[in-house]
Amino acid sequence: MKRIWLSSAALAILLVAGGQAFAQDTKKTFGFGTLDAPSAESVKTQAQAWLKAAGKTDADTTAKFEAIWQSDRPVLDRLADSFALGNADAAKLIADARNTLAPAPQQVPAVFKNADLPVFFRANLGLAYARALNNRRIHEEALAVLELFKAEQVVDPAAFLFNRAVSEYSLLQKDDANRTIRRLFDEAGTFAPERFKAVALLMQLDMVAWKSKDLNDIARKMKDVERRLDLARGGPKTQEKQKEIIARLDEIIKKLENQAKQPGGT
């Protein structure tokens, strides 16, 4: 099988493009485990109710809210911007996550774990935040945030599953990535953008050829170390990964040396 490897840069481009395509006006349906996205109007109503509960009902905020929802941007982006209107922490989180010059976060922000806040707010803000981090190849925190929630809790289940799969794939979590991709096809495939399904299939095909401790496995781990160093993460965890790579290279070299010593070896 021909090897397929999706670079982090290619995944980032497809993540951004994928955010432009999810269905905004499909009616909610239930049955057979189908995960569908609610209509844009339905999400706007929920966002408006959240903003009112947050005490943001002044004329200026209302005007900004209406301007947000008059655009044709993806529903998730409009919802994230609505949250930013009513919550300063949300505004800063999204701004920092989207800022390519901002340092990578070192932990999951407390707001996502605050059970006193509505799940509607935390889960959807978490998805927007994780997607922005994935675009910047910050997959560890992106996955950690998504693991706090379920696809059923967000306005775009397909984007949730796709971004989770991207994080797991990029972090070399083969079994988890395959499970998430199967959910994307089985439960959200009818409504998922074609680009989501195309990239998910490419990831799945690539993982079929993954083998533990071979040269390709070492190459994937080296790419991951390179990514971490690009994010200024040269601490103990990265150093441990580097030691593992060196140990596996030593194993391969010793194996080749032993083969060469055997009769008929080259």
Order of alpha helices (4+ residues) and beta strands (2+ residues): alpha-alpha-alpha-alpha-alpha-alpha-alpha-alpha-alpha-alpha-alpha-alpha
